[in-house]
Amino acid sequence: MKSTLPKVLHPLGGRPLLEHVISTALSLEPEAVHVVIGHGAEQVQRQLGDFPVNWVTQSEQLGTGHGVLQALPDVSPESTVLVLYGDVPMTAAETLVELVQAAATGPALLTARVGNAEGYGRILRDEKGALVGVVEHKDATAQQRQITEINTGLLAAPARDLLDYLPRVGNGNKQGEYYLPDILSMAVAEGRSVSSRLASSEIEILGVNDRVQLNQLEREYQRRQAEQLMRAGVAVADINRLDIRGALACGKDVSIDVNVVFEGQVSLGDGVVIGPNCVLRDVTVAAGATIHAMSHLQDAQIGERCTVGPFARIRPGTVLAEGARIGNFVETKNAEIGVGSKVNHLSYIGDCSMGAGVNIGAGTITCNYDGVNKHRTEIGADVFVGSNSTLVAPLQIEDQGFIAAGSTITKTVAAEELAVSRSRQRNIAGWQRPCKAKAED
């Protein structure tokens, strides 16, 4: 990956590759999940430490067989062991259920047929089609490399078989490693049958070894997410220009335009419209709301029938009540905007509570930070704030207060009062505009 980040922590759909694998494993309701870690172990544990798994350290990376052997002391001999890989994130749970069922009496291997088998171990079968072994690509003959059925590495087996075979696996190969699939040949040599299951699609078994492969999986993952939304009734403008990097829940008749990114936990109510080039992270948008183009929303709650944008930035702690309007080039933070209130353009509203029916004129800002502490601005219902006003917190403007345009307000404005705070205008007759001196030749 050419990165300081361990490969299994690189994100797919906003979540680490390994998280996808662990989540799939946990969905099978196993007795336990054991995660064998080596390179970057501390980083991996720190980021995924909340998952209910047993972490097993493989201090030396001596191959897949060696890795599984590290976890076996923690496994009940009566168990069936399913072996997954932290960089193979898109295997379906249904496929794994079938693989585990096939391993009821002996080892079972997941195989796949691929167009380009370069680098994969090949499946060896006898004249009757029975699986007799796996040969790694580097150890395969030219004839064996023509085989298109490959070893995915995903395997299930009774724990007793693994306890028996793995200590006897050798490393007499070009890599000098202990290969897990070697147990299949050992089982066959003892006259035991080895089962296999064929993956439903190549995407199920694709691993990540570089950023190109990661991107290939990302695009497929996003395409599947978009298809699921569309089948559920969501209008997606372009299936190839939508990114869901977390979890997205949608009501009925939701419309999503192009180049929209959803991060974290996002919920869209019935009839919500998301314009092009928007980013929503950990946001709840209630029914009938519209988010116009180029808007960025984070950690916010958008009420019913609200409108936001275009070019709006809604920062953490913002709560918009029903019918509120946030217009172009407006930024809000830790702000409660009341029912039907409007902040339509070119304003900053931070650390503020605002009642219903308020109108905030263009260019208005709340001065909430004194260089050390944050202070709140409390605005009552039906307040009118004229354009280019500066509201210096801590400040209270009571119901139906009126702020004249261009005012700097530092004191409480009582209900129904007009506040004006600006210097008197002077017009000077006969004033001469300064002229630039002419340049000498």
N, C-alpha and C positions, 0 to 999 in steps of 0.2 A: 504493500500500500504506500510505501515511502512516506510514512507518517509516524509521529511520536505516539499516536493513539493506537492501542491494540486493535487488531483487525475486527474482532468480534464486537467492539464498541462503536464502530462506524455505523451511522444511522441508515435505516431503511424505513421510509415513511415516518421519519421523525423519532424512531425508536431504535436502540442498538440491535444489531443483527442477533446477538445472543438472547436479547429479551424476547424476540419473536420465537426463538426455539424453545426457551423456557416456558413461555405462555402456552405454546402448543402442547408441550409435554404435560403441563399441569392440567390442561383441558381433558386429558385422558384419565384423570383422577387416579394417579399411581400411588403406590404405597410410599414412595420417596423419589426425589429427583436428586441425582448426584452430578455436580458440575466439576469436571476435571480442568484445572487451570494451570498455566505455566507462565508464558510470556505476559508481562503486564498484569500479573495476578492481583496485585494490590489495587490497581485502578479498576479492574473488572469487579472485584468484590465491593469496592467503595460505591460504584455506580449502581450495582444491581443487588446490593446487600439486603434490600427489603423483601426479596423473594424468598419463599420458604423452601430453600434448597440446602443440600449438604455440599460444602465446598471441599474439594480434594485437590491437593497440590501435587503436580507432576514436576519434580525438580529437574529431571532430565527428559528431554523430548526424544524418546527412542522409538516412536511409532505408535500407531493406533492400538495395537495389541497391548503394548506396555501401558498406554494411558488407561485402558479399561481395567487392566490388572490393578492399578492404584486404587480404584474405587471398590473392587470386589470385597475387601474386608468389611465394608459397611453394608453389604447386600446379603439378604437372607438366602440361603441355599435353595429354598423352596420357591424363590421368585422367578419370574420371566424377566429378563433384562432386555431393554430396548436401547440401542446405541444410536444417538443422534450427534450431529456436528454443529458447532456454534456458528459456522459460516455458511450453513445451508438453511435459510430461513423460511422457505415457502412450501415445505412439505405439508400436505393436507392431513388433518387429524384422521380423516376417514381412511386414508392410505395406511397410516400407522396402526390403526385398530386392526386392519386386515393382516398386517405383518405380524403383530403380536399373536393374533389367533393362529396364524400359520406355524408359530414357534411353540405350540403346545407340547410337542413331543420331541423336538429337535431344532437345530439352527434353521433360521429362515432369513433370506437375503432379499433386499429390495433392489431390483435391477431396472434398467431403462434402455430404450433404444434411441440413439441420438444420431444426428446427421454427421457430426464430426466427433469421433471418439478419441481424438488426440489427447494424450495425457491420462486417460482413464484406464483402470484395470478392466480386462476383458473377461467375460463369463465363458467358462469352458463347459461344454456339455458332451455327453456321449451320444452314440448313434440313435439312442431312444429319446434323446432330448433331456435326459436327467442331468441336473447340475452336478459337476464333479470337481469344480474348483474355480479359482480366480487367479489370473496372472497379471501382475502389474505391467503397465505400459513399457517401462524401462527394461523389464525382464522378458517381454514378449518377443516371439519370433516374428518375422515379416508376415507369415501366414496368419498368425494369431492376431496381428494388428488389423487385419481385414474384418474382424468381428465387430459388429455394430452394437451388440448388447453389452452394456457396461455395468460395472460394479458401482453402485451409488455410495457405498460405505455404510449405508443404514442397514442395521442388522438387528434381529431379535433372536434370543436363545435362552433356554433354561439356564439359570445361574450355575447349576451343577455341571453343565457342559463347559461353561467358561472356566470354572474352577479346575476342571480336569484338563482341558486342552491348552489354555493360555500359558501355564508354566512350561509347557513342552514346545511352544512355538519358537523356532530359531530365527536368526537374523542373517542367514546366508543368502543375501541378495545385494544388488548393486547399491542400495541405500544403506545397508547395514542396520535396518530397522526391523522391529517385530510387528508383522502385519496381522491385524485382526482377521481378515478373510482367510488366513491360513488354517483357521480352525475348521473351515468347510471341507478342505481336502483331507484333513485328519479324520473328520467324521465319516467321509465317504470311504476312506481307506479301512475303516473299521466296519464297513458294511451297513452304515446307517444312511438313511435317505436325508437329503437336504432340500428344504422347500425354498421357493422363491416367489416373489410377487412383483409384477411389472408396474412401474409408476404410470399414472394416467397421462402425464405430460412431462416434457423435458424440464419445464420451469420448476417442477416440484423438487428436482434433485440438483439444480444448479447451485454451485458454491461461489464464493467470492475470493478471488486471489489478487485482484487489482481494481483500480477505480473504474475501468471500463466495464468490467463485469458487474460491479456494484451499480453503475448507472443503468445497465441493461435490466437488472432486477428492479430497480427503482421505477423505471418506466412501465414495466409490466405490472408491478404492484399498484401504481397509480391508475393504470388503465382498468384494472379489476375493481378498484374502489369506485371509480367513476361509473362503471357498468352497473355495479350494485345500486348506486344512487338512482341511476336512470330507470332501472327495473322497479325501484320503489316509488317512481313517479316524479323524481326531481328532474327539472329541465336543466341539463348541462350543455352550455353552448358549444364546447369543444372538448371531447373526451381526452384529447392529448394536451390540453392546457388547463389542468386542474391538479393541485397538489394537496393531499390530505396528510399532514404530518402529526397524527394523533388520532382523535376520535371525533367524528362528525355525526350528529343526530339531526334529522330533518323532518319537518311536518309535511303536510300536503301542499302541492302547488308551489313549491320553492323553486326559484330560478337563480342559476349561478352563471355569470358571464365568464369570459375568458381570463386566464392568468390570475386566478384567485388562489390564495394560499391559506389553508386552515391549519393552525398549530394548536397543540394541547387539546383541551376539551371544549368543543364548540357545539352549541345547540341553536338551530334555526326553527322558528315557529311556522305555522301555516302561512302561506302567501308571502313569505319573505323574499325580497329581491336583492341580490348582491351584484353590484356593477363590476366592470372589468378592473383588473389590476389592484384588487384589494387584498389586505392581509388581516385575518382575524385570529387572535390567539386568546384562548381561554375566555370566550365571550358567549353570552346568552343574548339572542336576538328574538324578541317576542313577535307574535303574529302581526302581519301587515306592515312590518317595518321595511324601509328601503335604505340600503347602504350604497351610495353613489360611488362612482369611479375614483380610484387612486386614494382610498381612505385606509387608514391603519388603526385597528382597534385592538386593545389589549386589556385583559382583566376588567371587563366592563359589563354592565347590564343595560341592554337597550329595550325600552318598553314598547308596547303595542303602538303601531302606526307612527313610529318615530321616523324621521329622515336624518341621514348623516351624510355629509359631504356635498359635492366632491372635494377631494384634497383636504380631508379632515383627519386630525390625529386625536384619537380617544385613548387616553392613558389610564393606568390602573386606578381603580376606585371611583370611576365615573358611573353614575346611575342616571339614566334618562327615563323620566316618567312618561306616561302615555301621551303621544302626540307632540313630544318635544322635537325641536328642530335644531340641528347643528350644521352650519353651512360651510362654505368653502374657506380654506385656510384658517380654520378654527382649531385651537388645541384646548383640551380639557384634561384636568387631573384631579382626582379625589374631589370630584364635584357632583352635587346632586341637583339635577335640572328638573324643575317642576312640570306639572301637566301643562302641555301646550306652550311652554316657554320657548323663546327663540334666541339663538345666538348665531346670527346668519352669516357673518363674514369677518375675517381678519381680526380675531379676538383670542385672548388667552383667559381662561377661567379655571383657576386652581384653588383648592382648599376652600370651597364655596358651597353654601346651601342656598338654593333658589326656589321660591314658591311658584305657584301656578300663574300663567298668563304674563310672564315677565318678557320684556323686549330689551335685548342688549344691542346697542348700536355698533356699527363697524368701528374697529380699532380700539375697542375697550379692553382693558386688562385689569386683572386683580393683582395687586402687588402683595403677594402672600409671604415673601421671604425677606427677612431683615439682615441676612448675612449669617445668622446663627439659628434662628427659630422660624418655624412656619406659623402663620396666623390665618384665621378664618374670616371670610366675608359672609355675613348673613343677609340675604336679600329676601324680603317678604313677597307677598302676592301682588300681581298687577303693577309692578314697578316698571318704570321706563327709564332706561339709561341712554342718554344721547351719545352720538358717535364721538370717538376719540377721547373717552373719559378714562381716568385713572382712579381706581378704587384701592386705597391704601389700607390694608388690614393691620390690626383687627378693626372691623367696621360692621355697622349694622345699618341697613336701609329698610325702614318699615313699610308696611303695605301701602301701595299707591304712591310711594315716594317718586319724585321726578328729578332726574339729574340732567342739567343742561349740558349740551354738547361741549366738548373741550374742557371739562372741569376735572380738577384733581380733588378728590373727596377724602378727607381724613377724619371727619367727625360724624357721629350718628345723624341720620336723616330721619326725622319723625314721619309718621303716617301723613300722607297727602301734602307734604312739604315739597317745595321746589328748592333744590340746592344748586347754586352757581358759584364756581370758584375758578375765576380766570382774570387776568389783568385787563384793565380798560383799554380799548382800542384807541390809538391816536393816528390821525391822518395828517401828514406834514406837507403843506402846499409848497411848491417851488423846489422840491427836493431834486437834487441832481444825481443821476446814476453815475457811479465811478466808471472811468474809462481806462482802458489799458494804454500804456505808453506805446507810441509807434516805434517800431524797430528802426534803428539807423541803417542806412545803406552801407 
